[in-house]
Amino acid sequence: MERYTQRREETWALAEGAELSRALDRLGRCEDLLSDLEREQTELAQKLEELHLQGKNKTVQFKELMARKLVNQQLRLRLEQYRLP
């Protein structure tokens, strides 16, 4: 992966030879990812609650949605380790 930033003491700086526009583009896409994960987690929780209330918590659909929710949750935890959200 091409780095656009480098760590300098307590802050980040543009890496030597990197273009600011590319760094901003990547940052924007990372922010979109975080936003989409939050939105999807909310939607998954609502769908799972609906299925649970209908007594469909043993269906394939419920299990697939739960698996997606857990994968997203693990990704968010990993991102939190890097203080991204």
GUTORRO-292633 format. One line per 3 residues: number of its first residue (from 1); their letters; for each residue x, y, z of N, C-alpha, C, O. Coordinates in Angstrom, 2 decimals. Example, Ala and Ser with C-alpha at 12.3 -4.5 7.8 and 13.67 -1.06 7.14 Angstrom:
1) as) 13.19:-5.69:7.80:12.30:-4.50:7.80:13.20:-3.30:7.80:14.24:-3.32:8.46  12.85:-2.25:7.08:13.67:-1.06:7.14:12.90:0.03:7.87:13.41:1.14:8.04;
This chain:
1) mer) 0.83:-1.17:0.00:0.00:0.00:0.00:0.88:1.24:0.00:1.84:1.35:0.77  0.56:2.15:-0.85:1.30:3.41:-0.90:0.85:4.30:0.26:-0.34:4.55:0.43  1.82:4.77:1.05:1.53:5.66:2.17:1.48:7.10:1.69:2.34:7.55:0.93;
4) ytq) 0.46:7.81:2.14:0.33:9.22:1.83:0.68:10.08:3.04:0.84:11.30:2.93  0.79:9.45:4.19:1.09:10.18:5.42:2.22:9.49:6.17:2.54:8.33:5.92  2.82:10.24:7.09:3.81:9.65:7.98:3.66:10.29:9.35:3.28:11.46:9.47;
7) rre) 3.96:9.51:10.36:3.83:9.96:11.74:5.04:10.82:12.09:6.18:10.45:11.83  4.76:11.97:12.69:5.81:12.87:13.17:5.45:13.29:14.58:4.57:14.14:14.79  6.13:12.69:15.54:5.88:12.94:16.96:4.40:12.74:17.27:3.91:11.61:17.17;
10) etw) 3.68:13.78:17.63:2.29:13.66:18.05:1.29:13.95:16.94:0.09:14.07:17.21  1.75:14.06:15.71:0.85:14.44:14.62:1.18:13.67:13.35:2.11:12.86:13.33  0.43:13.92:12.32:0.63:13.29:11.03:1.00:14.35:10.01:0.58:15.50:10.12;
13) ala) 1.78:13.97:9.03:2.20:14.88:7.96:2.13:14.14:6.63:2.13:12.91:6.58  2.08:14.91:5.58:2.08:14.35:4.24:3.45:13.71:3.99:4.49:14.32:4.22  3.43:12.47:3.51:4.67:11.76:3.24:5.41:12.43:2.08:4.80:13.05:1.21;
16) ega) 6.71:12.30:2.10:7.52:12.89:1.04:7.10:12.33:-0.31:7.03:11.12:-0.49  6.84:13.22:-1.25:6.44:12.81:-2.59:4.96:12.51:-2.75:4.50:12.26:-3.86  4.21:12.53:-1.66:2.78:12.23:-1.74:2.00:13.48:-2.15:2.40:14.61:-1.87;
19) els) 0.90:13.25:-2.83:0.04:14.34:-3.25:-1.09:14.54:-2.25:-1.75:13.58:-1.84  -1.32:15.77:-1.86:-2.37:16.08:-0.90:-3.73:15.62:-1.39:-4.53:15.12:-0.61  -4.01:15.79:-2.67:-5.32:15.41:-3.20:-5.57:13.92:-3.05:-6.69:13.50:-2.75;
22) ral) -4.54:13.10:-3.25:-4.71:11.65:-3.08:-4.90:11.29:-1.61:-5.69:10.40:-1.28  -4.18:11.96:-0.74:-4.34:11.71:0.70:-5.74:12.08:1.15:-6.36:11.35:1.93  -6.25:13.21:0.68:-7.60:13.63:1.04:-8.65:12.69:0.47:-9.66:12.41:1.11;
25) drl) -8.41:12.19:-0.74:-9.32:11.23:-1.35:-9.41:9.97:-0.50:-10.50:9.46:-0.24  -8.26:9.46:-0.06:-8.25:8.26:0.77:-8.93:8.52:2.11:-9.68:7.68:2.60  -8.66:9.67:2.71:-9.31:10.02:3.97:-10.83:10.07:3.79:-11.57:9.58:4.64;
28) grc) -11.27:10.66:2.71:-12.70:10.74:2.44:-13.33:9.37:2.30:-14.42:9.12:2.81  -12.64:8.47:1.61:-13.16:7.11:1.45:-13.18:6.37:2.79:-14.10:5.58:3.03  -12.20:6.61:3.65:-12.20:6.00:4.99:-13.38:6.51:5.82:-14.02:5.75:6.53;
31) edl) -13.65:7.80:5.71:-14.79:8.37:6.42:-16.10:7.80:5.89:-17.02:7.55:6.66  -16.18:7.60:4.58:-17.37:6.97:3.99:-17.54:5.55:4.53:-18.66:5.14:4.85  -16.45:4.82:4.64:-16.50:3.46:5.18:-17.05:3.47:6.60:-17.95:2.69:6.92;
34) lsd) -16.53:4.33:7.45:-16.99:4.40:8.84:-18.47:4.76:8.90:-19.22:4.18:9.67  -18.88:5.72:8.09:-20.28:6.13:8.06:-21.18:4.99:7.61:-22.24:4.75:8.20  -20.77:4.29:6.56:-21.56:3.16:6.06:-21.64:2.03:7.08:-22.69:1.40:7.22;
37) ler) -20.55:1.77:7.79:-20.58:0.73:8.83:-21.57:1.09:9.93:-22.33:0.23:10.38  -21.57:2.33:10.36:-22.51:2.77:11.40:-23.95:2.63:10.92:-24.80:2.13:11.64  -24.21:3.08:9.69:-25.56:2.98:9.13:-25.99:1.53:9.01:-27.12:1.18:9.37;
40) eqt) -25.10:0.69:8.49:-25.45:-0.72:8.31:-25.69:-1.41:9.64:-26.59:-2.24:9.75  -24.91:-1.08:10.66:-25.12:-1.69:11.98:-26.50:-1.34:12.52:-27.18:-2.18:13.10  -26.91:-0.09:12.32:-28.24:0.34:12.78:-29.33:-0.42:12.03:-30.29:-0.90:12.63;
43) ela) -29.18:-0.53:10.71:-30.16:-1.25:9.89:-30.22:-2.73:10.27:-31.30:-3.31:10.38  -29.06:-3.34:10.48:-29.02:-4.76:10.85:-29.70:-4.99:12.20:-30.44:-5.96:12.36  -29.46:-4.11:13.15:-30.07:-4.24:14.47:-31.60:-4.17:14.35:-32.30:-4.93:15.01;
46) qkl) -32.10:-3.26:13.52:-33.55:-3.14:13.33:-34.13:-4.39:12.69:-35.16:-4.90:13.13  -33.47:-4.90:11.64:-33.96:-6.10:10.96:-33.93:-7.31:11.89:-34.87:-8.11:11.91  -32.86:-7.43:12.66:-32.76:-8.55:13.60:-33.84:-8.46:14.67:-34.41:-9.48:15.05;
49) eel) -34.11:-7.26:15.15:-35.17:-7.08:16.15:-36.53:-7.47:15.58:-37.33:-8.13:16.25  -36.79:-7.05:14.34:-38.06:-7.41:13.69:-38.20:-8.92:13.58:-39.25:-9.48:13.91  -37.15:-9.58:13.11:-37.20:-11.04:12.98:-37.37:-11.71:14.34:-38.10:-12.69:14.47;
52) hlq) -36.69:-11.19:15.34:-36.79:-11.76:16.70:-38.23:-11.64:17.21:-38.77:-12.59:17.77  -38.84:-10.48:17.00:-40.22:-10.28:17.46:-41.20:-11.19:16.71:-42.26:-11.53:17.24  -40.86:-11.58:15.50:-41.69:-12.49:14.72:-41.39:-13.96:15.04:-42.00:-14.86:14.47;
55) gkn) -40.46:-14.18:15.95:-40.09:-15.54:16.32:-39.24:-16.23:15.26:-39.21:-17.46:15.20  -38.57:-15.47:14.43:-37.79:-16.03:13.33:-36.29:-15.96:13.63:-35.49:-15.75:12.72  -35.93:-16.14:14.89:-34.52:-16.03:15.25:-33.72:-17.31:14.99:-32.54:-17.38:15.34;
58) ktv) -34.35:-18.31:14.39:-33.61:-19.51:14.02:-33.57:-19.71:12.51:-33.17:-20.76:12.02  -34.00:-18.69:11.79:-34.03:-18.79:10.33:-32.64:-18.52:9.75:-31.77:-17.96:10.41  -32.47:-18.93:8.51:-31.22:-18.68:7.80:-31.00:-17.18:7.65:-29.88:-16.70:7.81;
61) qfk) -32.06:-16.45:7.34:-31.95:-15.00:7.16:-31.44:-14.35:8.45:-30.56:-13.49:8.41  -32.00:-14.74:9.59:-31.56:-14.18:10.87:-30.09:-14.47:11.11:-29.33:-13.59:11.53  -29.69:-15.71:10.86:-28.30:-16.11:11.09:-27.34:-15.36:10.16:-26.25:-14.98:10.57;
64) elm) -27.74:-15.17:8.90:-26.90:-14.42:7.97:-26.75:-12.96:8.40:-25.65:-12.41:8.36  -27.85:-12.35:8.81:-27.80:-10.96:9.28:-26.95:-10.84:10.54:-26.20:-9.88:10.70  -27.08:-11.80:11.43:-26.29:-11.78:12.66:-24.81:-11.93:12.34:-23.97:-11.27:12.95;
67) ark) -24.48:-12.78:11.38:-23.09:-12.96:10.99:-22.52:-11.65:10.42:-21.40:-11.26:10.74  -23.31:-10.97:9.57:-22.87:-9.68:9.03:-22.67:-8.66:10.14:-21.71:-7.89:10.12  -23.57:-8.65:11.09:-23.46:-7.71:12.21:-22.19:-7.97:13.00:-21.50:-7.03:13.40;
70) lvn) -21.88:-9.24:13.24:-20.67:-9.58:14.00:-19.40:-9.24:13.24:-18.43:-8.77:13.83  -19.39:-9.47:11.94:-18.22:-9.11:11.12:-18.02:-7.59:11.16:-16.90:-7.12:11.34  -19.10:-6.84:10.99:-19.01:-5.38:11.05:-18.53:-4.92:12.42:-17.73:-3.99:12.53;
73) qql) -19.02:-5.57:13.46:-18.63:-5.21:14.82:-17.13:-5.44:15.02:-16.46:-4.62:15.65  -16.61:-6.54:14.51:-15.18:-6.82:14.63:-14.35:-5.79:13.86:-13.30:-5.36:14.33  -14.83:-5.40:12.69:-14.15:-4.38:11.91:-14.14:-3.05:12.66:-13.12:-2.37:12.71;
76) rlr) -15.27:-2.68:13.25:-15.34:-1.44:14.02:-14.41:-1.47:15.22:-13.75:-0.47:15.53  -14.34:-2.61:15.89:-13.42:-2.73:17.03:-11.97:-2.55:16.59:-11.18:-1.90:17.27  -11.65:-3.11:15.45:-10.28:-2.97:14.93:-9.99:-1.50:14.58:-8.91:-0.98:14.86;
79) leq) -10.97:-0.85:13.97:-10.81:0.57:13.64:-10.68:1.43:14.90:-9.95:2.42:14.91  -11.40:1.06:15.94:-11.31:1.79:17.21:-9.93:1.66:17.84:-9.47:2.57:18.52  -9.27:0.54:17.61:-7.90:0.39:18.12:-6.99:1.48:17.56:-6.02:1.88:18.21;
82) yrl) -7.31:1.95:16.36:-6.51:3.00:15.73:-7.17:4.38:15.89:-6.80:5.35:15.23  -8.15:4.44:16.77:-8.89:5.66:17.10:-9.47:6.33:15.85:-9.40:7.55:15.71  -10.06:5.53:14.96:-10.64:6.07:13.73:-12.07:6.57:13.87:-12.39:7.62:13.31;
85) p) -12.95:5.90:14.58:-14.33:6.44:14.65:-14.42:7.64:15.57:-15.50:8.21:15.74;
